[in-house]
Amino acid sequence: MREFIKLLQDRALVRAQEPVTISDYSEPEPGITIVRNVDDNYLSAHPSSADILLLIEIADSSLKYDQEVKLPLYAEGDISDYWIFNLVENHLECYSEPYHDLQGKFGYRKKVIYLSNELVNLPCFPDLFLDLSKVFLQKMQ
């Protein structure tokens, strides 16, 4: 979270494990959410899909749940960018372009994996890159 705050400064708000409104019946608490700045810092209402610039889960034991349950929920809520910091395989999974297919399933058209020593561009901020080596613990040789 510290790396996101350093990168974004005052350009967006970084929230940790605070509710977001996905639908009338769903208010999950993602690991990290990057949202648009608003005057009251979301004291009057939780951020909605329109406010969310990037939604992030940090997954070890919750990996399967984040990939199979939360991913379609976020796609249904039209969250444009969903990341999973996969601590099991030590990489970042970046999902984008939510879709709804003819069978009624929701998902993301694109999935890109970044290794723990790579840089990744932050959605909505083409000039900002996160150095994943500062996020993932590097294994000692």
Secondary structure, 3 states (H helix, E strand, C coil): CHHHHHHHCCCCEEEECCCCECECCECCCCCEEEECCCCCCCCCCCCEHHHEEEEEEEECCCHHHHHHHHHHHHHHCCCCEEEEEECCCCEEEEEEEEEECCCCCEEEEEEEEEECCCEEEECCEEEEEEEHHHCCCCCCC
